[in-house]
Amino acid sequence: MKNNELLEALNVLEAEKNISKEVLLEAIENSLLIACKNHFGKADNITVTIDPETCEYHVLAAKTVVETVEDPVEQISVEDAQQMDGSYTVGDVVQVEVKSRDFGRIATMSAKNTILQKIREEERKMIYDEYYTLEKDVVTGIVQRYIGKNISINLGKTDAFLAENEQVRGEHFQPTERIKVYILEVKDTTRGPKILVSRTHPELVKRLFEEEVTEVRDGIVEIKAIAREAGSRTKMAVWSSDENVDPVGACVGMNGSRVNAIVDELRGEKIDIIEWNENPAMLIEHALSPAKVISVIADADEKTAKVVVPDYQLSLAIGKEGQNARLAARLTGFKIDIKSETQAREAGDFLDYENEYDDEYYDDDEYYDDEYEDDYDEYDDEADDTEAVDEADDVSESEEV
C-alpha cells in the first residue's frame, strides 16, 4: 500500500534541505531497526524493506518454527506458523511482520531522534560541501551581531566568523548591513561547518576585480602581484595577454567606474594599478608611482634595488610613514633603497649612473628616465604645490625598505 504521507514528507525534505531521498530512506530503515531493538531487546533477526517509489515499508522478523517457544522474539510455535501457512513444519523459518504501531513511547522517540539526527548530519555535510567549494573566494554576507570584538556574518545557510584580526581598522558595521568577505577556511566540526572570513586579505581585492572586470574574469588581463595595507592603500600589478587590451585601463574602467566600485566596497581604500613588466627595474619604477623616478639599478640575484628620485619627489616616493616604498617592496619582492638626486650625487653614485647611460646603454636590470631632464624645470617650478613638499621637510637621509 502506498504511504502518501511519508512520500510527501520525503519530497518536501529533499526539496527544502537538498537531502536525497535515498539518504532519508536509509535513515528511516535504521530508525526502525533501533526501535525494534529498544522494543524487543534485540534486532538481529529483523529486516526492514522500503519501496522508494511508494514509500511502502515492512518490518519483518525471521522466526524459527519450534514445538515449544522459549524466545518469542526469534521463535514461533507450530500452531501459529501453520495459521499463516499450513505447510510450515518444525525447523522452518517464518517471516513475521512486526507492527511498528505497537512500539512503546521510548522506542518511538528513539526512532524519531535517529531520523532527525541523520537529517541534521546530512544538512551539515551539505552546507560544508557547498561552502568548501567557495574557500578562497568572495561571498556577500549580512552582519548579524558582534560577539565581543568579533562579528557573526550570515551567509544564507550558515553563519561565518569574522575575527578581530581579520577586520579592517576603522570599519564599523551595523546589523543587517550587507558586506563582501573573503572565505579563508571552512572547517568541519561536530557542530557543523565553521567558516572563517576576512576583510583584510589581499586576495579580497583580487577577487573583487575578477567580479567587476570582465577582462580579468576571462583571463585576458592577469593580476600578477598585489600588496595591500587594508583600509589604507593597495598596489596591484596587471598584465594583458592581448596587446590590444590596456590592462590598467581595463581595471580602471571608463571614468574610473570599475575601480571606484571596488573602492566603495572597501570603504574608500586607495588602489594604485600599475602595468607589470618583466624587467625588474621598470617594474620598480612603476611600483613607486605616483612618484617620478630618475634611475633604478636592480640586482635580480640579491633582490635589491637602488633608486634615485628628484629631490622634491623623495617624500612622495617614500610615502606617509614609508607606506609607498613599503608597498612597492612587497609588490616587486625587492628590497628598495631610495635616495634623492642630491643624496646620490653626494654619495658619488649618481655620476656613475649618468656616465653609464651616456652611450644609451640599457641593461635588463637597470633603468634611467631620459624624460626626466626635459621635465625637470617644469616640475621644479611646481614643486611648492605638490604633496611631496608638505612631507619632505623632515626627510634628510635615504630610506631603505
C-alpha positions in Angstrom: 0.0 0.0 0.0 1.3 3.4 -0.9 2.3 5.6 2.0 1.3 9.1 0.7 2.2 11.0 3.9 5.7 9.6 4.1 6.3 10.1 0.4 5.1 13.7 0.5 7.3 14.4 3.6 10.4 13.0 1.9 9.8 15.0 -1.2 9.5 18.2 0.8 12.7 17.5 2.8 14.5 16.7 -0.5 13.4 20.0 -2.0 14.0 22.2 1.0 17.0 20.7 2.6 18.6 19.3 -0.6 18.9 15.9 1.1 18.5 13.0 -1.3 15.5 10.7 -0.8 17.8 7.6 -0.7 19.6 9.0 2.4 16.3 9.7 4.1 15.0 6.2 3.4 18.2 4.7 4.8 17.7 6.8 8.0 14.2 5.5 8.3 15.3 1.9 8.0 18.0 2.4 10.7 15.5 4.2 12.9 13.0 1.2 12.6 15.8 -1.2 13.5 16.7 0.8 16.5 13.0 1.0 17.6 12.8 -2.8 17.3 15.9 -3.2 19.4 14.5 -0.9 22.1 11.1 -2.7 22.0 12.3 -6.3 21.8 15.7 -6.0 23.4 17.5 -7.2 20.2 17.0 -6.9 16.4 19.4 -9.4 14.9 16.6 -11.2 13.1 14.8 -8.0 12.0 14.9 -6.7 8.4 13.3 -3.5 7.0 12.2 -3.1 3.4 11.0 0.2 1.9 9.8 0.8 -1.6 11.5 4.0 -2.8 8.6 4.7 -5.3 5.7 4.3 -3.0 7.4 4.5 0.4 5.5 1.4 1.5 7.6 -0.3 4.2 7.6 -3.6 6.0 9.4 -4.7 9.2 9.9 -8.4 9.2 11.2 -10.7 11.9 12.7 -14.1 10.9 11.4 -16.7 13.4 12.2 -20.3 13.6 9.2 -22.8 14.0 9.5 -24.8 17.2 7.4 -27.1 19.3 7.8 -25.0 22.5 8.6 -21.3 22.3 11.4 -20.2 24.6 12.3 -16.9 22.8 9.2 -15.2 21.4 11.4 -12.7 19.5 13.2 -15.4 17.4 10.8 -18.4 17.7 7.2 -19.2 16.7 5.1 -22.1 17.6 4.0 -24.7 15.0 0.4 -23.8 15.6 0.9 -20.1 15.0 3.1 -20.8 12.0 0.5 -23.1 10.4 -2.2 -20.5 10.9 -0.2 -18.3 8.5 0.6 -21.2 6.1 -0.3 -24.9 6.7 2.9 -26.1 5.0 5.2 -24.9 7.8 6.8 -27.5 10.0 9.3 -27.5 12.9 12.7 -26.0 11.8 11.3 -23.8 9.1 11.9 -20.1 9.2 8.9 -17.8 9.0 8.9 -14.1 8.1 6.6 -12.5 10.6 5.6 -8.8 10.1 6.1 -6.5 13.1 3.6 -3.8 13.7 5.5 -0.6 14.3 2.4 0.9 15.7 2.8 -1.4 18.7 6.1 0.1 19.7 6.3 1.9 23.0 6.9 5.6 23.5 10.6 5.2 24.2 11.1 3.1 21.1 9.2 5.6 19.0 11.1 8.5 20.4 14.4 6.8 19.7 13.4 6.2 16.1 12.3 9.8 15.7 15.6 11.1 17.1 17.6 8.8 14.8 15.8 10.3 11.8 16.3 13.9 13.0 20.0 13.3 13.8 20.5 11.9 10.3 18.8 14.9 8.7 21.0 17.3 10.7 24.1 15.4 9.8 23.3 15.5 6.1 22.3 19.1 6.3 25.6 20.0 7.9 27.5 17.9 5.4 25.7 19.6 2.5 26.4 23.1 3.9 30.1 22.1 4.4 30.5 20.8 0.9 28.8 23.9 -0.6 31.0 26.4 1.3 34.2 24.3 1.0 34.0 24.9 -2.8 33.8 28.6 -2.1 37.0 28.6 0.0 39.4 31.3 -1.2 36.6 33.1 -2.8 34.4 36.2 -2.1 30.8 36.0 -0.9 28.2 38.5 0.3 27.0 38.2 3.8 24.7 40.1 6.3 26.1 41.4 9.5 24.3 39.6 12.4 25.8 40.7 15.6 29.0 41.5 17.4 30.5 38.7 19.6 32.9 40.7 21.8 35.1 42.3 19.1 34.4 39.6 16.6 31.5 39.6 14.1 29.0 37.0 13.1 28.2 37.2 9.4 25.2 35.3 7.9 26.0 33.8 4.5 22.5 32.5 3.9 22.6 28.9 5.0 25.0 29.3 7.8 27.0 31.9 9.8 30.6 32.9 9.3 33.1 34.2 11.8 34.9 37.5 11.2 37.7 37.6 13.8 39.0 40.9 15.1 42.4 40.4 13.4 40.7 40.0 10.1 38.8 43.2 10.3 39.9 46.5 8.8 40.8 49.0 11.4 38.3 51.8 11.4 35.5 49.8 9.7 32.3 49.6 11.7 29.2 47.7 10.6 25.6 47.8 11.7 23.3 44.7 12.0 21.6 43.8 8.7 24.4 45.6 6.7 25.5 43.7 3.6 29.3 43.3 3.1 31.6 41.2 1.0 34.1 38.9 2.7 36.9 36.6 1.7 36.5 33.0 2.8 39.8 32.0 4.5 38.9 28.5 5.7 36.0 26.1 6.1 36.3 23.6 8.9 34.2 20.6 9.5 33.2 20.3 13.2 30.8 18.3 15.2 28.6 21.3 15.5 28.6 21.9 11.8 30.9 23.8 9.4 32.9 26.7 10.9 33.6 29.3 8.3 36.4 31.9 8.9 36.3 35.0 6.7 38.4 38.1 6.2 38.2 41.8 5.2 41.9 42.4 5.2 43.3 39.6 2.9 44.9 40.9 -0.3 43.0 38.2 -2.3 39.8 40.0 -1.4 40.8 42.9 -3.7 41.8 40.4 -6.4 38.5 38.6 -6.3 36.6 41.9 -6.3 38.4 42.8 -9.6 37.5 39.4 -11.0 33.9 40.1 -10.3 33.9 43.7 -11.6 36.3 43.5 -14.6 35.3 41.1 -17.4 38.8 41.0 -18.8 40.2 39.8 -15.5 37.4 37.2 -15.1 38.1 35.9 -18.7 41.8 35.7 -18.2 42.7 38.4 -20.8 44.1 40.6 -18.0 46.1 38.9 -15.3 46.8 40.3 -11.8 50.4 39.4 -11.5 51.1 40.8 -8.0 49.3 42.6 -5.2 50.3 44.3 -2.0 47.9 45.6 0.5 47.7 47.6 3.7 44.0 47.0 4.5 41.9 50.2 4.9 44.6 52.4 3.6 46.2 51.5 0.2 46.6 48.7 -2.2 49.1 48.4 -5.1 48.4 45.9 -7.9 50.4 45.0 -11.0 48.4 43.8 -14.0 49.4 42.3 -17.4 47.4 41.7 -20.6 47.8 38.6 -22.9 46.2 40.7 -25.7 48.4 43.5 -27.0 45.2 45.4 -28.0 43.9 45.5 -24.4 45.3 48.0 -21.9 45.4 46.1 -18.6 45.5 49.3 -16.5 42.7 50.9 -18.4 40.5 47.8 -18.3 40.8 47.7 -14.5 40.2 51.4 -14.1 37.2 51.5 -16.4 35.6 54.4 -18.1 35.9 57.4 -15.9 37.1 55.1 -13.2 33.8 53.3 -12.9 35.2 49.9 -12.3 37.9 50.7 -9.8 35.6 53.2 -8.0 33.0 50.4 -7.4 35.7 48.4 -5.6 37.0 51.4 -3.7 33.4 51.9 -2.5 33.2 48.3 -1.3 36.4 48.7 0.6 35.2 51.9 2.2 37.5 54.3 0.5 40.7 52.3 0.4 43.0 53.8 -2.3 44.1 51.4 -5.1 47.1 52.0 -7.3 47.1 50.0 -10.5 50.4 49.6 -12.5 51.4 47.7 -15.5 53.5 44.6 -14.9 57.0 44.5 -16.5 59.4 41.5 -16.7 62.3 44.0 -16.3 62.5 44.4 -12.5 63.9 47.9 -12.8 60.9 49.0 -14.9 58.6 47.3 -12.5 60.1 49.0 -9.5 59.8 52.4 -11.3 56.1 51.7 -12.0 55.6 50.4 -8.4 56.8 53.7 -6.9 54.2 55.7 -8.7 52.9 58.4 -8.4 56.5 59.4 -7.6 58.7 60.2 -10.6 61.9 58.2 -10.8 65.3 59.2 -12.3 67.0 55.8 -12.3 66.8 52.3 -10.9 69.5 49.7 -10.6 68.2 46.3 -9.6 70.1 43.2 -8.6 67.9 40.3 -9.5 70.0 37.8 -7.7 70.2 39.7 -4.4 66.7 41.0 -4.8 67.8 44.6 -4.0 67.4 47.8 -5.9 68.9 51.3 -5.7 66.5 54.1 -6.8 67.2 57.8 -7.4 64.4 60.3 -7.4 64.2 64.1 -7.8 64.8 65.9 -4.5 61.2 67.2 -4.4 59.8 63.7 -5.1 61.6 61.9 -2.2 58.9 62.2 0.3 56.3 61.2 -2.3 58.3 58.1 -3.3 58.7 57.1 0.4 55.1 57.9 1.2 53.5 58.7 4.5 55.2 56.7 7.2 57.1 54.9 4.4 53.9 53.3 3.0 54.5 53.9 -0.7 58.0 52.4 -0.6 56.9 49.6 1.7 54.1 48.5 -0.7 56.4 48.8 -3.7 58.8 46.5 -2.0 56.1 43.9 -1.2 54.7 44.2 -4.7 58.0 43.6 -6.5 59.8 41.4 -3.9 62.8 43.7 -3.9 64.5 45.5 -1.0 64.4 49.1 -2.3 66.9 51.8 -1.2 65.6 55.2 -2.3 67.8 58.3 -2.5 67.2 61.8 -3.7 69.3 63.2 -6.5 71.3 65.3 -4.1 72.0 62.4 -1.8 73.0 60.2 -4.7 75.5 62.9 -6.0 76.9 63.4 -2.5 77.5 59.7 -2.2 79.2 59.7 -5.6 76.7 57.3 -7.0 74.7 59.5 -9.3 77.6 60.4 -11.6 78.2 56.7 -12.1 74.5 56.4 -13.2 74.9 59.3 -15.7 78.2 58.1 -17.1 76.8 54.6 -17.5 74.0 55.9 -19.7 75.9 58.4 -21.8 76.2 55.8 -24.6 72.4 55.0 -24.3 73.3 51.6 -22.8 70.3 49.8 -21.1 70.7 46.7 -19.1 67.7 44.5 -18.3 68.0 45.3 -14.6 68.8 49.0 -15.0 66.6 51.9 -15.9 67.2 55.6 -16.5 64.4 58.0 -17.3 65.6 60.2 -20.2 62.5 62.3 -20.0 63.4 63.4 -16.5 66.0 66.0 -17.7 63.4 67.5 -20.1 60.7 67.7 -17.5 62.9 68.8 -14.6 62.4 72.6 -15.0 58.6 72.2 -15.3 58.4 70.0 -12.1 60.8 72.2 -10.3 58.6 75.3 -10.8 55.6 73.3 -9.5 57.4 71.7 -6.6 56.0 74.0 -4.0 52.4 72.9 -4.9 53.0 69.2 -4.6 52.1 66.9 -1.8 55.7 65.9 -1.6 56.9 69.2 -0.3 54.5 69.1 2.6 56.1 65.9 3.8 59.7 66.5 2.7 60.8 68.9 5.4 62.0 66.3 7.8 63.5 63.9 5.2 67.2 64.3 5.3 68.5 60.8 4.8 67.8 58.0 2.3 65.1 55.5 3.2 65.6 51.7 2.8 62.7 49.2 2.7 
